[in-house]
């Protein structure tokens, strides 16, 4: 889905401003926006390509939560 009135990059930028240590998982069939693509490459966001299984989703969510927790305790 798409956020009405905002690009994915805008949503991610705003989320980072509001909660800098929040883990972010982007689920998509492809990465369209350059800012999003660079964020995924830099490890700022986790990316799960569609289609995915429930097991893959759970594993990715677990990884994002662990990473966000580790970041909060070391910051």
N, C-alpha and C positions, 0 to 999 in steps of 0.2 A: 504494500500500500504506500501511498504518498501522503505526506502531511499537507493539507490544503493551505495554500498561501505561503509555504516555506519550502525551500529546497532541503534535501537531506543534509547538505553541508551546513546550512543555517541552523537546523535543529541540533546538529552535533556541536557546533560552535556555542550555541546558547546553553546547551546542557553542560559543557565544560566550564562555562562561566558560572553557572549556578551551583554546580557540584563537581569541582575539579578532580576529586578522587573516585568518582562514580565509574564503574566499569561499563563499557559500551560494547554491545554485540550488534553488528549490522547483518541482517539476513536479506540476501538479494540474489537474483539470478545473474546479476552483473554489477560492476561498479561503474557508474556513469560519470560521476563528477570527479574532477582532478583532485580537489581538496580531500575528498573522501578516500580516493585511491592512495594519495600520499600518506594519509593518516593510518590506513590499514598497513601500508608498507613500513611505516615508522613504528608500528606496534601500539599506536594510540587507541586503536579500535580493533576488536576481534571481528573477523568476517566469516560468515557461514554461507556457503553458496547453496542456493535452491537448485534442485530439490534436496532435502535432507531427511534423515530418519529421526525418530524421537530420541534414539540413543545418541546420535551425533549432536542433537540440540542440547540434551542434558549434559553431555561431556563438555560442550563449548560453554554453556552457562556456568558449569562448575569451574572451569578454567578462568573465566572472566571474574567470577566472585573471588576465587583464590588470589588472583592477581591484584584486584582492587583492595582486598584485605591486606595483602603484603605491602602494597603501596602506602596504605594509611598508617601501618605500624612502623614503616621506615621513614616516613616524612616528618 
